[in-house]
Amino acid sequence: MNRFALLIRLFLFSLFSVFGIMLIVAADSESTWEVGVASVVITPDRPTWMAGYASRKTPSDGVVLTDLWAKALAVEDAAGNRGLVLSLDLIGIDREMSALICEKIGQAYGLRREQIVIATSHTHSGPVVGRRNLGPLHWWLLDTQQQQKVDAYAEILVSKVVAVAGSAIADLEPARVQWGSGLSTFAVNRRENPSNKVSEWRDGGTLKGPVDHDVPVLSVRDPEDATLRAVLFGYACHATTLSGLQWCGDYPGYAQIAIEKEHPGCVALFWAGCGADQNPLPRSEIVLAENYGAELAEAIEKTLDSPMPEVAPKLTAQFREIEAPLADLPTIEQFQETATKAEGYERARARYLLAESKKSGGDKAGLDGTYPFPIGVWSLGDEIDFVWLGGEVVVDYANRLKRERLGEKTWVAAYANDVMAYIPSLRVLKEGGYEGGGSNVYYGFPALWDEAIEETIIGAVHEMKPVKAAP
């Protein structure tokens, strides 16, 4: 080989080597998520009013069975698109608090509304949050001192949630993201199965009614040593095992504790599925909440131990508020009559709505026949179709969206961004009962949903992402 040919070969080899390294770096950058996690305790530091049960007539006793947490999972895809999931051990938040949190996060960290999801666990062993979530349930029981405690807690909560979001964003590091789905069967359709029959019917395999026993799992691992950094998981069941006066995350809290104990340094985050008509049965004992949490954690561990497909580093986030239709609204005069002549929570609702109407200057208790219902849709890679719905959504929605979209790859969360009322399907609305409309009294909702509510919500979800045939 002559000297000129040798020089050419050396030049080409060097060029290929440099270019090859560039290709490897580019490929690595394209195949890597950036993920950050953080958590902060949000347990009230003093006895205050608890949310979720009309039977409670006193504040909490201050005993902490488990701490309550605000946790944040920040993700960034290969193109620099970011998303933030906030998981709160609370019964829910209202639209105003959600907007305030998102506004502050946007100002501090540059995230747009569609990039932020606020998921609540719906634990019934947490504090009253603000004035609007389940307003009439607590509004008429709180004296001035207790209301001041509620307002003070809400202010502290907002600041902690914004801070934990910033901590997660600051923690962004390369990560491998994978998905899977487990199974846990303790959720029972409470409309179809009397509590005193559940054990017998479960043993006999004769439990009735639709359920969603899937346990979606998103894992975040260190790309070098596969250390588990975070687990985001969901389940469709009320967090109502307990009804005492002690702070507790209920079964979702115990599940998170179990996962984090098994994987030191890992942050476990929970989102509640469409469990508005699902209960953990039997219930009312601490050991049951612990057992349900352990059962859920075991399902997650089995998923983590099985082969989990990787999620490509691509995020698409959408958010919108739709005009969800209400049935005919009572007049102000009818509310005024109810506020004077009715008793209990009907009277409390009427007075609450009249006060809200006066503040807003409206003539229909602050509503005009529709409600701005929040819907988020996130696409993670080409794998996960994540739907975020507001309110207490019945299980029919999750089962239908799975059928009509991507099967087990469609994850449907409820209790997200704004928990304003129960969201019945058309079937449940026609059947009536608590989930079909009786619960609206406690939420301060002035009317039933219109019969078009299910099609309106489902149609809006489908508009936000093209529907693909389920595999």
Buried (B, 14 or more C-beta within 10 A) or exposed (E): EEEEEEEEEEEEEEEEEEEEEEEEEEEEEEBBBBBBBBBBEBBBEEBBBBBBBBEBEEBBEBEEBBBBBBBBBBBBBBEEBBBBBBBBBBBBBBBBBBBBBBEBBBEEBEBEBBBBBBBBBBBBBBBBBBBBBBBBBBBBBBEEEBBEBBEEBBEEBBEBBBBBBBBBBEBBBBBBBBBBBBEBEBBBBBBEBEEEBBEEBBEEEEBEEBBBBBBBBBBBBBBEEEEBBBBBBBBBBBBBBBBBBBBBBBBBBBBBBBBBEBBEEBBBBBBBBBBBBBBBBBBBEBEBBBBBBBBBBBBBBBBBEEEBEBBBBBBBBBBBBBEBBBBEBBEBEEBBEBBEEBEEBBBBBBBBBBBBBEEEEBEBBBBEBEBBBBBBBBBBBEBBBBBBBBBBBBBBBBBBBBEBBBBBBBBBBBBBBBBBBBBBBBEBBEEEBBBBBEBBBBBBBBBBBBBEBBEBBBEBBBBBBEBBEEE
